[in-house]
Amino acid sequence: MKVAKIPIGDAHWCEFVSSHPTAGPFHLPAWTSLIADCYHFDAFALVVRDSDGEILAGIPVVETRSLLGERRWVSLPFSDACPLLVRPDTAEADVLDPLIEYVLANRTRELLVRSELAAGAYSHPVQVGYNHYIELPSDPRDLHVRKNHRNMRNRAHSAGMRVARSSSPDDLSTFYRLQTLTRRRLGVPVQPRRFFDLLGERLLSRGHGFVATATLDGEAVSAAVYLSYKSTLVSKYHATGPTRSENGSSHLVDWEITSAACSEGYHTLDLGRTDTGAEGLRLYKSGWGAIEIPLVYTHLSGHPTKSVSSSIGDLPKRIIRSSPLWVCRALGEALYRWTA
């Protein structure tokens, strides 16, 4: 077996992803390239080939840099989970050792894989939170939704809220406005606007996702961005207006999209990452009948990697919450790429 570093748009890699039964939206070359282009990273795929040159396994990667210029390989930043793709007739254990050997011989000497791989001398799995999946039935009436979630959905619907789907730039702009309000309320920087512009151009416009928007009397009160590939739908970003979610708008969005996904042939709804300690979000996702599993990332390196908190601290949060919206946006433009 031989490991190679190939362009993310390589035809053989694109074919491998498109033919792999478990590939999801985060494996799409378009997703990797939009991250790389937005944040000025180098993007590529690491592939393991057999003696005939056929790809046995592979993973999309970007090379990031710290503020001090330290290089690191990540698969993939801003992606909740991105498992190593292994051909069904190949054992993961057979391709892992050559991959690790290649990583350690590279100048970065480290690869963060956002999924769980077998532990070993140079493979260090660390739990970072939880992931939630719903195995979708063909009939939405078979969904196991908690009574409180149903009540909140009904409240929003009775108030006159309605949900519509779109991939238009205008609806993506509406989402970004709500996302900025949400991120400021949480006290964290918002993603750069150009990230969502690229997302619309490279994924949503090509059928790999959409924006779901809840409106009341013509005003957008909640919105979410979903990514899709094959039979998997991923709930990636959620945002609400100043009234937050007490009006049931988020429940209505999630219910409408989950119900539609059942009838549209999706088999899995991925509700995304929940950080350790976010008990309210865990409870919310479980209320939709989701299966909860530990979310584990794996560091391939010559030394164990210590867990690092992603919190920005209370003082910066207070500053963002009390500042104009442009501060939240400016901090995102300046700092977001360093969080990869």
C-alpha positions in Angstrom: 0.0 0.0 0.0 1.1 3.5 -0.7 -0.2 6.8 0.7 -0.4 9.9 -1.5 -1.4 13.5 -1.2 -3.6 14.5 -4.1 -5.5 17.7 -5.1 -9.0 17.9 -3.5 -10.5 18.1 -7.0 -8.7 15.1 -8.3 -11.1 13.1 -10.5 -10.2 9.8 -8.8 -10.9 11.2 -5.4 -14.2 12.7 -6.5 -15.2 9.4 -8.0 -14.2 7.6 -4.8 -16.4 9.9 -2.7 -19.4 9.8 -5.0 -19.3 5.9 -5.1 -18.7 5.4 -1.3 -21.9 4.2 0.5 -21.2 6.1 3.7 -19.8 9.4 2.4 -21.6 12.5 3.7 -21.8 16.2 2.9 -18.5 16.9 4.7 -16.7 14.5 2.4 -17.7 16.5 -0.7 -14.7 18.2 -2.4 -16.8 21.3 -2.7 -17.1 21.5 1.1 -13.4 21.2 1.6 -12.6 23.7 -1.1 -15.0 26.3 0.3 -13.3 26.1 3.7 -9.9 26.3 2.2 -10.8 29.3 -0.1 -12.6 31.2 2.7 -9.9 30.9 5.3 -6.9 30.7 3.0 -5.9 27.1 3.8 -4.2 24.5 1.5 -6.7 21.7 0.7 -5.9 18.1 -0.4 -7.0 14.5 0.0 -4.9 11.8 1.7 -5.5 8.5 -0.1 -4.2 5.0 0.5 -3.7 3.0 -2.8 -3.1 -0.6 -3.5 -0.4 -1.9 -5.8 -2.7 -1.3 -8.9 -3.2 2.4 -7.9 -6.8 1.9 -6.8 -7.9 4.0 -3.8 -8.6 1.8 -0.8 -9.2 4.7 1.7 -9.0 8.4 1.9 -9.9 11.5 3.8 -10.1 15.3 2.9 -7.6 17.5 4.7 -6.6 21.1 5.0 -3.4 22.5 6.4 -3.9 25.2 9.0 -1.5 27.5 10.8 -1.6 28.8 14.3 -0.9 32.5 15.2 2.7 31.5 15.8 3.0 29.9 12.3 2.8 26.3 13.5 1.4 24.0 10.8 -1.3 21.3 11.4 -3.4 19.0 9.3 -7.1 18.8 10.1 -9.9 16.7 8.6 -11.9 18.9 8.7 -12.3 22.2 10.4 -15.8 23.5 11.0 -17.2 20.0 10.3 -18.8 18.1 13.1 -17.6 14.7 12.0 -15.6 13.5 9.0 -14.8 9.8 9.2 -12.0 8.1 7.2 -13.6 6.6 4.1 -12.5 3.0 3.6 -13.6 0.8 0.7 -16.2 -1.8 1.9 -13.9 -4.7 1.0 -11.0 -3.3 2.9 -10.3 -3.4 6.7 -9.7 0.0 8.4 -6.8 -1.6 10.4 -5.0 -2.4 7.1 -4.9 1.2 6.0 -4.4 3.0 9.3 -0.8 2.1 9.8 0.4 3.3 6.4 -1.6 6.5 6.9 0.0 7.2 10.3 3.4 6.5 8.9 2.9 9.0 6.2 1.6 11.7 8.6 4.5 11.2 11.0 7.0 11.6 8.1 5.4 14.9 7.0 6.6 18.3 8.3 3.4 18.7 10.4 3.8 15.3 12.0 0.1 15.5 13.1 -3.4 14.9 11.7 -6.6 15.6 13.6 -9.3 13.3 12.3 -12.8 14.3 13.3 -14.0 10.7 14.0 -12.9 7.8 16.1 -10.1 5.5 15.0 -8.5 2.6 16.8 -6.2 3.7 19.7 -2.6 3.0 19.4 0.9 4.3 20.0 0.4 7.1 17.5 -3.4 7.2 17.5 -5.1 9.1 20.3 -8.9 9.2 20.5 -10.5 11.9 22.6 -14.2 12.4 23.3 -15.2 16.0 22.6 -19.0 15.8 23.0 -21.9 13.9 21.5 -23.5 13.4 18.2 -27.2 12.8 17.6 -28.8 10.9 14.7 -32.4 10.2 13.8 -33.0 7.0 11.8 -35.9 8.3 9.7 -39.0 6.2 9.1 -40.8 6.5 5.8 -43.9 7.9 7.7 -43.3 10.9 10.0 -46.1 9.7 12.2 -43.6 7.0 13.4 -41.2 9.6 14.7 -40.7 9.4 18.5 -41.0 13.0 19.5 -41.5 14.2 23.1 -44.8 15.8 24.0 -43.1 19.1 24.9 -41.6 19.3 21.4 -44.9 18.7 19.8 -46.6 21.3 22.0 -44.0 23.9 21.1 -44.4 23.1 17.4 -48.2 23.4 17.8 -47.8 26.8 19.5 -45.7 28.2 16.7 -48.1 26.9 14.1 -51.2 28.2 15.9 -49.5 31.6 16.1 -49.4 31.7 12.3 -45.7 30.8 11.8 -44.9 29.0 8.5 -41.8 27.3 7.2 -40.4 27.6 3.7 -37.3 26.1 2.0 -35.0 27.9 -0.4 -31.5 28.0 -1.7 -31.6 31.6 -2.8 -29.0 34.2 -1.9 -31.7 36.3 -0.3 -32.8 33.6 2.1 -29.2 32.9 2.9 -28.8 36.6 3.7 -31.8 36.4 6.0 -30.2 33.5 7.8 -27.0 35.3 8.2 -28.7 38.3 9.8 -30.4 36.0 12.3 -27.1 34.1 12.8 -25.3 37.3 13.7 -28.0 38.1 16.3 -27.7 34.6 17.7 -24.0 34.6 17.9 -23.9 38.0 19.6 -26.5 36.8 22.1 -24.2 33.8 22.8 -21.2 36.2 23.1 -19.1 34.6 20.3 -18.0 35.9 16.9 -20.0 35.1 13.9 -18.6 33.3 10.8 -17.4 35.5 8.0 -20.2 36.5 5.5 -18.0 35.1 2.6 -18.2 31.6 4.2 -22.0 31.6 3.6 -21.7 33.2 0.2 -19.4 30.3 -0.8 -21.7 27.8 0.9 -24.6 29.0 -1.2 -22.6 29.0 -4.5 -20.9 25.7 -4.1 -23.3 23.5 -2.2 -26.8 24.9 -1.9 -27.1 26.0 -5.5 -26.0 22.5 -6.6 -28.6 20.6 -4.6 -26.5 19.8 -1.5 -28.6 21.7 1.0 -31.1 24.5 1.6 -32.2 27.2 4.1 -35.4 26.6 6.1 -37.0 29.8 7.3 -39.9 30.3 9.8 -41.8 33.5 9.3 -44.5 35.3 11.2 -46.5 38.1 9.5 -43.9 38.2 6.8 -40.9 38.6 9.2 -38.3 35.9 9.5 -38.1 34.7 13.2 -35.9 31.6 12.8 -33.8 29.9 10.2 -31.6 26.9 9.7 -29.1 25.7 7.1 -29.2 22.0 6.2 -26.6 20.1 4.1 -27.5 17.0 2.2 -25.8 14.2 0.3 -27.3 10.9 -0.8 -29.5 9.6 2.0 -28.1 11.8 4.7 -29.4 15.2 5.8 -27.3 17.3 8.2 -28.7 20.0 10.5 -25.7 22.3 10.4 -26.6 25.9 11.5 -29.6 27.3 13.5 -30.4 30.9 14.2 -33.3 32.8 15.8 -34.3 36.4 16.2 -34.4 38.4 19.4 -37.3 36.4 20.8 -35.1 33.3 20.7 -36.8 29.9 20.7 -39.5 30.4 23.4 -42.0 31.1 20.6 -41.5 27.5 19.3 -40.1 28.7 15.9 -37.0 26.5 16.1 -39.3 23.5 17.0 -41.5 24.2 14.0 -38.5 24.4 11.6 -37.0 21.1 12.9 -40.4 19.4 12.8 -41.2 20.5 9.3 -37.8 19.5 7.9 -37.7 16.2 9.8 -41.2 15.3 8.5 -40.3 16.2 5.0 -37.1 14.3 5.1 -39.0 11.1 5.9 -41.2 11.4 2.8 -38.3 12.5 0.6 -36.3 9.3 1.1 -33.6 10.4 3.5 -32.5 7.6 5.8 -30.6 9.6 8.4 -30.9 13.1 9.9 -27.7 14.1 11.6 -28.4 16.7 14.3 -24.7 17.5 14.6 -22.2 18.0 17.4 -23.1 18.9 21.0 -20.3 19.9 23.2 -19.7 18.3 26.6 -21.6 20.4 29.2 -24.3 21.6 26.8 -27.0 19.7 28.6 -29.9 21.8 27.4 -28.9 21.1 23.8 -28.5 17.4 24.5 -32.0 17.3 25.9 -33.4 19.2 23.0 -31.9 16.9 20.4 -32.9 13.7 22.3 -36.4 15.1 22.4 -36.7 14.4 18.7 -36.1 10.7 19.2 -32.5 11.0 18.3 -29.8 8.3 19.1 -27.0 9.8 21.1 -23.5 8.6 20.6 -20.1 9.9 22.0 -18.4 12.1 19.5 -14.7 11.2 19.4 -11.9 12.9 17.5 -8.5 11.2 16.9 -5.1 12.8 16.9 -2.6 10.9 14.8 0.7 12.1 16.2 3.8 11.0 18.1 2.5 12.3 21.4 -0.9 12.4 23.1 -2.7 15.7 22.6 -4.2 17.5 25.6 -7.9 18.5 25.3 -8.2 22.3 24.9 -11.3 24.2 25.8 -13.0 26.1 23.0 -14.5 28.6 25.4 -13.4 32.2 24.8 -14.0 33.2 28.4 -16.6 35.3 30.2 -15.1 38.8 29.6 -14.9 38.6 25.8 -18.5 37.2 25.8 -19.7 40.1 27.8 -18.0 42.5 25.5 -19.6 40.9 22.4 -23.0 40.8 23.9 -23.0 44.5 24.8 -21.4 45.7 21.5 -23.0 46.6 18.1 -23.5 43.8 15.6 -20.5 45.0 13.5 -18.2 44.0 16.4 -19.4 40.4 16.3 -18.9 40.3 12.5 -15.5 42.0 12.6 -14.1 39.6 15.3 -15.3 36.7 13.2 -13.6 38.1 10.1 -10.3 38.5 12.0 -10.3 35.5 14.3 -12.4 32.6 12.9 -9.6 31.0 10.8 -7.4 30.7 13.8 -10.0 28.5 15.5 -9.7 25.7 13.0 
